Amino acid sequence: MGFLSWIILGLIAGFIGSKLVNKTGSGLIMDIALGVVGAVVGGYISSALGYGTVNGLNLYSIVVAVIGAVVVLLIYRAVVSRT
């Protein structure tokens, strides 16, 4: 997957993930970062479960990245609320 594909995937997944968890977007740069990290986390989770990884800019990859972004946001909120 190319650099531009990661940016686009990150923007879409980060925006959807932050809307699901926070009910608001996190801003352009934070949504992209969240989506890229979410794609990595989601790819690791889906690979561990035997479903494959993020392999391009397609619907499956977006769903996996959104799930990863939601997981990252929930972990972040749990850590921040404890401190």
C-alpha positions as a printed NumPy array, in Angstrom:
array([[  0.   ,   0.   ,   0.   ],
       [  1.374,   3.391,  -0.929],
       [  1.833,   6.42 ,   1.288],
       [ -1.188,   8.247,  -0.138],
       [ -3.381,   5.178,   0.401],
       [ -2.38 ,   5.086,   4.08 ],
       [ -3.242,   8.783,   4.432],
       [ -6.661,   8.347,   2.812],
       [ -7.398,   5.172,   4.765],
       [ -6.244,   6.856,   7.964],
       [ -8.449,   9.885,   7.382],
       [-11.559,   7.807,   6.68 ],
       [-11.02 ,   5.318,   9.507],
       [ -9.919,   7.938,  12.036],
       [-12.903,  10.154,  11.305],
       [-15.4  ,   7.293,  11.58 ],
       [-13.713,   5.889,  14.7  ],
       [-13.632,   9.24 ,  16.478],
       [-17.281,   9.871,  15.542],
       [-18.257,   6.492,  17.011],
       [-16.385,   6.948,  20.282],
       [-16.219,  10.71 ,  20.898],
       [-19.25 ,  11.83 ,  18.858],
       [-17.011,  14.505,  17.273],
       [-14.064,  14.459,  14.919],
       [-10.59 ,  14.96 ,  16.356],
       [ -9.242,  17.232,  13.631],
       [ -7.596,  16.405,  10.33 ],
       [ -4.112,  15.465,  11.569],
       [ -5.354,  13.557,  14.629],
       [ -7.927,  11.649,  12.557],
       [ -5.228,  10.621,  10.067],
       [ -2.856,   9.546,  12.862],
       [ -5.635,   7.699,  14.668],
       [ -6.692,   5.948,  11.475],
       [ -3.161,   4.845,  10.575],
       [ -2.528,   3.544,  14.101],
       [ -5.987,   1.966,  14.03 ],
       [ -5.158,   0.252,  10.737],
       [ -1.995,  -1.211,  12.234],
       [ -3.785,  -2.348,  15.41 ],
       [ -6.809,  -3.629,  13.487],
       [ -4.543,  -5.438,  11.019],
       [ -2.704,  -7.117,  13.873],
       [ -5.975,  -8.168,  15.535],
       [ -7.538,  -9.501,  12.322],
       [ -4.316, -11.29 ,  11.41 ],
       [ -4.183, -12.919,  14.85 ],
       [ -7.776, -14.084,  14.377],
       [ -6.93 , -15.492,  10.944],
       [ -8.892, -13.037,   8.795],
       [ -5.975, -11.351,   7.023],
       [ -4.498,  -7.882,   7.197],
       [ -5.033,  -4.416,   5.794],
       [ -3.971,  -4.835,   2.181],
       [ -5.24 ,  -1.84 ,   0.235],
       [ -7.831,   0.856,   0.046],
       [-10.954,  -1.301,   0.055],
       [-14.028,  -1.808,   2.247],
       [-12.479,  -4.646,   4.266],
       [ -9.424,  -2.554,   5.099],
       [-11.58 ,   0.409,   6.112],
       [-13.687,  -1.764,   8.431],
       [-10.574,  -3.306,  10.005],
       [ -8.994,   0.143,  10.437],
       [-12.169,   1.566,  12.014],
       [-12.304,  -1.332,  14.476],
       [ -8.641,  -0.746,  15.315],
       [ -9.235,   3.   ,  15.732],
       [-12.134,   2.353,  18.098],
       [ -9.96 ,  -0.029,  20.134],
       [ -7.16 ,   2.562,  20.292],
       [ -9.582,   5.307,  21.367],
       [-11.183,   3.146,  24.057],
       [ -7.777,   2.199,  25.465],
       [ -6.714,   5.863,  25.365],
       [ -9.863,   6.967,  27.2  ],
       [ -9.394,   4.24 ,  29.828],
       [ -5.792,   5.274,  30.476],
       [ -6.551,   9.004,  30.576],
       [ -9.526,   8.578,  32.919],
       [ -7.353,   6.706,  35.443],
       [ -4.812,   9.503,  35.735]])
